[in-house]
Amino acid sequence: MPKLRSLSGKEIIQILEQFNFKKISQTGSHIKMRHYSRDFPTISIIVPNHKVIKRSLAGAIYSKALKRVPEQKLRPFFYTH
């Protein structure tokens, strides 16, 4: 059964940028990223820029990103094979 990978904030930011999420602002170590679309409402994701992100938070970020990114494209970045 696949498990969530242990990811850093920097890795998550790079993954989201591949799917057209843009850095909007930063407060301390937390980076706000947004995905704009003409067809859907804008969504924002806050990513803590920490060395290790708790798996529960990585799962929440993954779930929110699925609103804009197809699961078959996003899943390999977040889950082990």
N, C-alpha and C positions, 0 to 999 in steps of 0.2 A: 504494500500500500504506500503511495507517495506521501512524503512528509514535506512540510514547509521548510524551505532552506533558511539557514541563518544568514541574514543579509545586513549590510550596513546602510545607513541613511544615504550615503553617496551612491551605493549600488542601486537602491530603489529610485533615486532621482534620475539616474542614467537610464534605467528601464522605462520610467514614465516619459522621459524626453523622447525616447524612440517612438512613442505612440502619440506624439504631438501635445503633450502636456508642457506648459510653459511656466517657468519660475516667475512669480508675480512679486513676492516680497519675502523678507526674512526678518524675524524678530528673535534675537538671540540665536539659538541653534535650530529653531524651527523654520522650515521653508514652506511657503504656501505655493502650491502648483495648481494651475487651472487648465481645463480642457474646454475650448470653445467649439461650438457647432451651430450652424444655422438651423438644423433640424431638431435639436434637443436643447434643453436648458443647460447652462454652464454648470460644471461641477468643480469643486475645489477639494484638494487633498492636502493636509498638513503632514509634512514628513520631518521628523526630528533628525537632524544631521549628526547622529551618534555613530560610534564605531560598531555597535551591535544593536539591532532593533529587536525587541521582544517578538517572539513568533506570533503572539496574539495580535499585536499591533500590525505586523506585516500581513497577517490574514485579513484584518480590517481594511488595510490599504488596498490589498488585492481585490477584495469584494467591491469596494467603491470604484476601483478602476474598471471592473467588469461592466460597469454601466456604459462605458464608451469603447472598450477594447474587447474583441471576441475572445472567448475563453481559450480556444485552441492556440491563439497567438501569445497570450499572456502567461498561461499556466507553466510552460517550460522555464520561465525566468524565476518563478516563485516556488515551484515544487521539484523535488527530486524525481528521478525516473522510476 
